[in-house]
Amino acid sequence: MGTWVGFVLDKSSRSLSSLFGVTGVALWMNIIAIFFVFLWVIAIIRVTRDIIHRTNSFSLQVISILFVTFLTPLVWLPIYLLIRPITYKNDRIPRREACASNLVPCYNCSTLNAKEYVCCIACGERLKIKCKECWNSYSHSFAYCNICGAPNIDM
């Protein structure tokens, strides 16, 4: 038989109190403090990612990140939510304005095109298909022709 090398942990070494070196209320205070530090770090990461996607202004990015870091999320996060830019910097126009200005998204690449265009300006895909029965043009998103009711099936 071989010799067993190692040590056996007693049950007290597997508890949270032995991990933190404290017991009772101090243990729970440490756990709550760790939880709030974790939330603080998550808030800093979230604000950093959000402000970078919303603006190209380097000064606004730095100010937002520093304030959420040093003024705590409880103080700065509500203020940040009020002053941040409403739209993302890569948004062309909001979807509601696109519908009002007679634009349709390409089913292939989601680029907004004018309704009268036959092909997408970005990828070249046809924006409308012709019905096999009545030769009416309709959108790719329709399951059936809006004139004769023929199914939208490529044969």
N, C-alpha and C positions, 0 to 999 in steps of 0.2 A: 504494500500500500504506500501511496505517496504521502507526503506531508502537506497539510493544508496551510498555505501561506496567506496571510491577510488578517483582517480584524473584523469583529462583529460589531455592528452599530447597535447601541441600545435604543429603545423606543423614544427616549427623550431627544435624541439627536436628529430625529426625523420631523420635528415640529417646527412651526414658524417661530416660536419663541427662541429656539436655539439658533435659528438662522439669523435673526436680527439681534440676538443677545439681550432682549428685553421681554417683559411679560406684561400682561394686563392691558391697561389703557395705553401705555406707551407703544405697545405692539400695534394696536389699532390706529394710533396716530401715525406711525410709520407707514402702515399700509395705505392710509388715506393720502398721506403726503406723496407717496410714490404714484398713486393714481392721478393726483392733480398734476404732478410733473409730467406724467405720460400725456395727459390731455393738453398741457401747455405745448409740448413738443409737437403733437399732432396739429394743434392750431397754427403753430408757426409754419409747419410744412404746408398745410392747406392754404394759408394766406399767401405764402410764397408762390405756390403753383397757380393760384387764382389770379393774383395781380400780374404775373408774367404773361398769362394768357389774355388779360384784359387791356393792357396798355404797353406802349413802347417807351413811355416816359421813365427813364432810369431813376430820376429823383423821386417820383411817386412810388416806384417799386421799393427803393431803399427805405424811404420814410415809413411805408406800410409795414415792412418786415421788421424794422427796428422798433417801431411803436408796439407791435404785437409781442415782440420779444421782451421789451423792458417795462411796458405798462400793463402787463398781464392780459390774457384774453378776456377776462371779466370786464376790464375797463376799455380796452382798445377794440375788441372784436365787434361790438355793436356800432361803434363809431365807424369802423372800417366798412361795415355792411351798408352804412348810409352814404359814404363818400366815394366808394369805388365806382368806376365806370359801369354803366348799365350793360353795355354790349361787349362781346369779345372782339378783339382786334381783327380776327380773320373772318368775321361775319360780313357778308356782302350787304344784304338787306334782310330784315326780319321776314319770316314766311308770310305774315299777314299783309305786309306791304307788297310782297311779290304777287299774291293773289289779287290785290286791288289794282295792280299795274299790269294785269294780263300777262303774267309770266308763268311758265310751267316748268317744273323740274324734269330733267332727263331721267328716265328710269334706270339708265346704266351708270351715270356718274354724278347725278343729283345737281348738275349745273343748271342755273335758271336761264331759260330761253324765252324769247317772245313767242306768243301763241301762233303767230303766222309762220314761224320758221318750220321747215320740213325736217331738217337735221340739227342735231346738237352742235353748238359752236365749239365745244371743248373736245368731244370724243368722236363726233361724226355719225353717231347712231341716229336712225330715223326716230322722230318724236311721235309720229302717228303711223298706224298701220291701216291698210285698206281691207275692207270687209270682202270676203270671198263671194258673198251673195249679191250685195247691192253696190259694191265699190265705194262705199262711204268711208271717209277717213275718220278714225277715232283713236283715242289714247291707248297706250299699251296697258294701262292700269285697268281698263274695262274688261270684264270677263265676257261680255256679249256686246254686239253691235247695238248702238243706241237707236238705230233706224229700223232694222229688220229683225234683230234679236238673234242673229247667227252667233255661234260661240267663237271666241277668240282662240283659235287653235291653228298652229302652223302645221301644214300637211306636206 
